[in-house]
Amino acid sequence: MNEAILALNAGSSSLKFGVYDIGCPGEPRPAARGSVEMGLPAHIKAEAEKGKPLVDRALPNGSLEDVIEAVLTWIETESGERRVTACGHRIVHGGTLFFDPIVLTPEQIDAIDALSPLSPLHQPRSINPIRAIARMRPRLRQIGCFDTAFHRTIRPPASRFALPRAYERKGIRRYGFHGLSYESIASRLQAEGKSDRRTIVAHLGNGASLCAMRNGASVDTTMGFSTLDGLVMGTRCGALDPGVLLYLLQHEGMAPHELQHLLYEKSGLLGISEMSADMRELEASADPKAREAFELFVFRATREIAALANTLGGLDCLVFTAGIGEHSGAVRKAICGRLDWLGVAIDDDANLRHAPTISTPASTVEIRVVPTDEESVIARHVLKATSEI
């Protein structure tokens, strides 16, 4: 029976997973990837690495424990003769305590859970599957991989807020997120011998951010203390004048939980368009508000790309990744069109085909479309962490 790693990536309404065989030396070998849409009923879909469908069916029970048990049972009984020996998790926030992947003991889980005030919506989603597996399969090794860890290389002044230093000592600083995605792209560029260039990676999806990299390391990013900062997102506002928050609290009478709900779940593309957080729906709509949401998304992205190019002292490579970045030619074209002053020139035909390289030969900036693979990064960390035990 083959030993396998399960990589879990928990979201707000779905649970993505990857299955990796570890019987061969070297890198974990991808065997399957899929997702479970949570609900009643839940729905599991998975395919082999080359795209062959493996499972596509409803799950009668929709609780988290039932869903995870269904995934584990499918891996161990239907996907081949496999035994899951370790499970890796994407954890959104490591704070100032956690950087390297760690074996998740009960004490470590409690310490990670204590960081939930730093990411009140995302951290519990990271923790819940960990606690569920600990109850269901207490002997299964679990490894935590932190989204903030990739940005540990960001130094002052880029990491600092202009607040009294006492607050920085309490952990109020710029952390950065989407680190597993950026690590995936950095590894790809390093394998191609292109990690030494001044690169900005645009992780554009329902959650969106940018990362400026030099020699494959993060030197600046658009998300800061929380996942609210930076770009316009599906339902999140992005960077906002703090005075707006004071006004809403003091003069609109908003309670903190109401403000949190507004900023995380009712703003962004959804708030501006008043119709959808899905970029595909906005692009297809003739409603002027949908177009205004699209334009604000592009405007803010290009403004922040220019700022990160200043951090880097120039720009050699621009990489688009994640759901919108990989699949929306319209967004990529609009962003690149606003960056022509930086020497950016896009090949329209290559862009429409979602080609790996979409810049023209005349462009002074190479423009790439690179799929991100957070689950493979998790699997590599799990293999390394468990081999060191």
Buried (B, 14 or more C-beta within 10 A) or exposed (E): EBBBBBBBBBBEEBBBBBBBBBEEEEEBBBBBBBBBBBEEEBBBBBBBEEEEEBBEEEBEEBEBBBBBBBBBEBBBEEBBEBEBBBBBBBBBBBBBBBBEBBBBEEEBBEBBBEBBEBBEBBBBBBBBBBBBBBEEBEEBBBBBBBBBBBBBBBEEEBBBEEEEEEEBEEEBBBBBBBBBBBBBBBBBBEEEEBBEBBBBBBBBBBBBBBBBBBEBBBBBBBBBBBBBBBBBBBBBBBBEEEEEBEEBBEEEEBEEEBBBBBBBBBBBBBBBBEBBBBBEBBBEBEBEEBBBBBEBBBBBBBEBBBBBBEBBEEBBBBBBBBBBBBBBBBBBBBBBEBBEEBBBBBBEEBBEEBBEEBBEEEBEBBBBBBBBBBBBBBBBBBBEBBEEE
